Structures are given as C-alpha cells and as structure tokens.
Amino acid sequence: MKKNVLLSAVAIGAMTFGLAACSAPVAEGEGEGGGLIGVAMPTRSSERWIADGDALVAELEAAGYTVDLQYAEDDIPTQVSQVENMITKGAEALIIAAIDGTTLTEVLQTAADSDIPVIAYDRLIRDSENVNYYATFDNFLVGQQQAWTLLNGLGLTDLEGAPLADAPAGPFNIELFAGSLDDNNAFFFFRGAMDVLQPLIDDGTLVVKSGQTEIEQAATLRWDGEVAQSRMEDLLTANYSDGTKVNAVLSPYDGLSRGIISALTDAGYAVGVDFPIISGQDAEVDSVKAILSGEQYATIFKDTRELAKVAAGMAVALLEGGEPEINDTETYDNGKLIVPSFLLGPVPVIADNVESALVDTGYWTAEELGL
C-alpha cells in the first residue's frame, strides 16, 4: 500500500534555501540598548517548544539583549502571570507563544499602556488590538502537506499532491484528528488538510468510517497525546470491531501521532506493509525514529531556528527604530485586526528524505536519530 515518492534533491534544496533566505537574522552585537525582552513559551512537555525557547535566547543574546524565558506548562493563569511579571521587570518587548490565544487581552493592554511591543510567536494571539506582529509558518500549507503525505503513503499522489498514474482505486478507511481548539493554528491545519481530503471523501476514494469530519469532533485539547490515544481507541472499538481496518490517520502533530500509534499497536496492528499511514508535524526525535522504523509515515518539518531568527529580528527592529520584515498582510485576522505576519515554508519529511531534510541541515544529528 505504501508508495514512497521522494522529494527530489533539487526540491529539498530549494525549500531549505527558501527557509534561510526568507528569515531575518539578528546580526551579532547589533543590540544597542541591551534591554530585557520577555519570551513566553507554552510548555516544556514538547521538545519543539524547548528548541524554540533556546533558539530565541541565542538570537536575542547575540544581538545584545537580556532574555527572560518562561514556560507555563500549559497553564493559562501561569502564562498570564509570567507575562505580567515580565512587564513589571521592565521588558522592552514581548515574544509570546500563547497557550490559549484568547486569554491575554488584559495583560496585553497593560503592555500597550507601557509602550511594549508584542510579537505573537507561531500561535496567533486573538481578540486583542495590542499584537504588533506575528511570526509563523504557512499553516494552511502545513495542513495540505499533512494530507498529501497521507495520500502519498496510500499510493495516490506524490508529496505535492499530484495524482499518480498507477494509483489504486480504494476505497481507503481514514480517521481524522485535529489540534486544540484554543490554538488558532489548529483551524488552519485542519482546513488545509480538508481542502485536499474532502474531494476524495466526496467521491468515495476515502471513507471516514466514524463519520467524524468536523474539527470539533476531531479536536484534541492541549495537543495531548494521551487524549489522542484514548480517542483512537474509542474509534477502533466503535467502528472497526467488524474486522475492517483503518488505512490512514490524519494527525496534525507528532505527539498525537505517537498516541495514535500506541492505540493501533495495542489493538493488534503490526508494523509492516499494511500498518496505517500516519501523518505528523514538528519532526520530533521520537517521531522521526518512528518514521524510520515504519510506525509513522511522515512529519512536517518546521525549522524553529529560522522562526526564532524572524521573531528576534522583529523585536530588535521594533526596539531600534527599524521596520520588521513581513510577507503577509491579509491572512491572520485575530478578531480585532489583521496582524502583519512573516510566514516561513514547511517541508514534508518521509523516510526517504530524513537525512537530507533533517541531518544535512543540522537540525538533528545522525546519532540522535540512530542513523
């Protein structure tokens, strides 16, 4: 069933170059005031947020600034309190990856009253006029790529969604997972994926046996892998006890993918040619290893080093009288304003291009991945 269609070396090279070229790195020593910049991250439970925090600290310190980096462990009142404390300490700018993008209105008003600029980091901050810029990836494209990796694994398309001449007719049973409804990105990922999958659901090539095709049905609070595992177990019990098999699972994040894999293996699915095709996101070490072992089919690589360069560059530009670089002024309406944004490009990763996409770019070492 699985059909690896590798991104060409030229395509990977172009994507990697595009990521590097579109970032706005902070030159070492440029920081004039050497002031404090607050960085609020949601949790340490995901290795990607640890990587984001470390990368931001490195970029900002290289520019001559002091950084107050805080993790809220997915507790909203804790994050609000942390941002309040950053303001009290005299932070000159704030970079915030929100737990719930709707819960920071009051504290951001306090920041605005003190003329402190705010940069939303990867997760859009909603319902506030006091968000100056947004640094993220093309999240609709991320969702499309997740869907294309599913179709690629099923032998239907290449990794860019082009139909394959020898594609099987199907039908294929799939189930859908989405992220946390308090994260604006979850909607972009799901809409992007369904933009690709819905026509194939409509024509019968893909069958969602559970019937759960709305984001509210597929959502996973706080992106929790245990919640995803429990839901996958329930889906299997309710819809696949008659001996039919699920052929693919749309997962928007590696942590959910690992929970889904646990549910499948516990239910008797064995890794091999008929193991369900499972997507992912963030290129976490354990999930990349799962891709290499055949448990997970794909992940979407979002280079947090480049995102940190963009966000840090925005903060430094604002503090030093410059103009932050942006490339999108239409997409991200937070309910109060369209937030000027810089969107980076994601890269789909399957077993065939793990080395070129992740090792050759220095994101992970071969030793870390067990290569």
Secondary structure, DSSP 4 states (H G I P E B T S, - for coil): -----PPPHHHHHHHHHHHHHH--PPPTT--SS--EEEEEES-SSSHHHHHHHHHHHHHHHHTT-EEEEEE-TT-HHHHHHHHHHHHHHT-SEEEE--SSTTS-HHHHHHHHHTT--EEEESSPPPS-S---EEEEE-HHHHHHHHHHHHHHHTTSB-TTSPBPTT-----EEEEE----TTSHHHHHHHHHHHHHHHHHHHTTSEEETT---SHHHH--GGG-HHHHHHHHHHHHHHHSTTS----EEE-SSHHHHHHHHHHHHHTT--SSTTSPEE--SS--HHHHHHHHHTS--EEEE--HHHHHHHHHHHHHHHHTT-----SBSSS-B-SS-BPPEEEEPPEEEEGGGHIIIIITTTSS-HHHHT-
